[in-house]
Amino acid sequence: METFRRLLPTPAEGLTAEDVAAELPGPAPAGRPFVFLNMIATADGRATVDGRTAPIANRADYELFHALRARTDAVMVGAETIRVEGYGPMERLAVVV
């Protein structure tokens, strides 16, 4: 499991992807939308290499991606991303407490 470092508003070390996702505000106030964005990019601003995101992603990116998705009711993905990355249906996993 990868760990994350928060820089702002209060620095913290050793956070898991679930810790980061849990810090998102929510649920949205009644009658108000709630949107967040998650994406990766290279230091020079590229979002893909040869049309794919996999070459610039790492395990931490995937862990955060899935932790954030677990907190959502819907996910919007660009059509080209779906075609290129081969996305399938989003399935909510059962949470065992």
VENGIBEL-V332268 format. One record per residue. N is the residue number from 1. RES is the residue in three letters. PHI is phi as a letter, one per 40 degrees, with the letter a starting at -180 (* if undefined). OMEGA is omega in whole degrees, -180 to 180 (NA if undefined). Layout:
N:RES:PHI:OMEGA + N:RES:PHI:OMEGA
This chain:
1:MET:*:-179 + 2:GLU:c:176 + 3:THR:b:-177 + 4:PHE:b:176 + 5:ARG:b:176 + 6:ARG:c:178 + 7:LEU:c:-177 + 8:LEU:b:-1 + 9:PRO:c:177 + 10:THR:b:-179 + 11:PRO:d:177 + 12:ALA:a:180 + 13:GLU:b:171 + 14:GLY:g:179 + 15:LEU:c:174 + 16:THR:c:177 + 17:ALA:d:179 + 18:GLU:c:176 + 19:ASP:c:-179 + 20:VAL:c:-180 + 21:ALA:c:-179 + 22:ALA:c:-180 + 23:GLU:c:177 + 24:LEU:c:175 + 25:PRO:c:177 + 26:GLY:i:-2 + 27:PRO:c:-180 + 28:ALA:c:175 + 29:PRO:d:-179 + 30:ALA:d:177 + 31:GLY:g:-178 + 32:ARG:b:177 + 33:PRO:c:177 + 34:PHE:b:-176 + 35:VAL:b:169 + 36:PHE:b:-176 + 37:LEU:b:175 + 38:ASN:b:176 + 39:MET:a:176 + 40:ILE:b:177 + 41:ALA:a:177 + 42:THR:c:-180 + 43:ALA:c:179 + 44:ASP:c:173 + 45:GLY:g:179 + 46:ARG:c:178 + 47:ALA:b:178 + 48:THR:a:170 + 49:VAL:b:-175 + 50:ASP:f:176 + 51:GLY:g:-178 + 52:ARG:b:178 + 53:THR:c:-175 + 54:ALA:d:-178 + 55:PRO:c:-179 + 56:ILE:b:-180 + 57:ALA:c:174 + 58:ASN:b:-176 + 59:ARG:d:179 + 60:ALA:c:178 + 61:ASP:d:-179 + 62:TYR:c:179 + 63:GLU:c:179 + 64:LEU:c:178 + 65:PHE:d:-177 + 66:HIS:c:177 + 67:ALA:c:178 + 68:LEU:c:179 + 69:ARG:c:-179 + 70:ALA:c:-179 + 71:ARG:c:-173 + 72:THR:b:172 + 73:ASP:c:-179 + 74:ALA:a:178 + 75:VAL:b:176 + 76:MET:b:-179 + 77:VAL:b:179 + 78:GLY:c:-177 + 79:ALA:d:-179 + 80:GLU:c:176 + 81:THR:c:178 + 82:ILE:c:-179 + 83:ARG:c:-174 + 84:VAL:c:-175 + 85:GLU:c:177 + 86:GLY:g:179 + 87:TYR:c:172 + 88:GLY:b:179 + 89:PRO:c:176 + 90:MET:c:179 + 91:GLU:b:176 + 92:ARG:c:-180 + 93:LEU:c:175 + 94:ALA:c:179 + 95:VAL:b:179 + 96:VAL:c:-179 + 97:VAL:b:NA
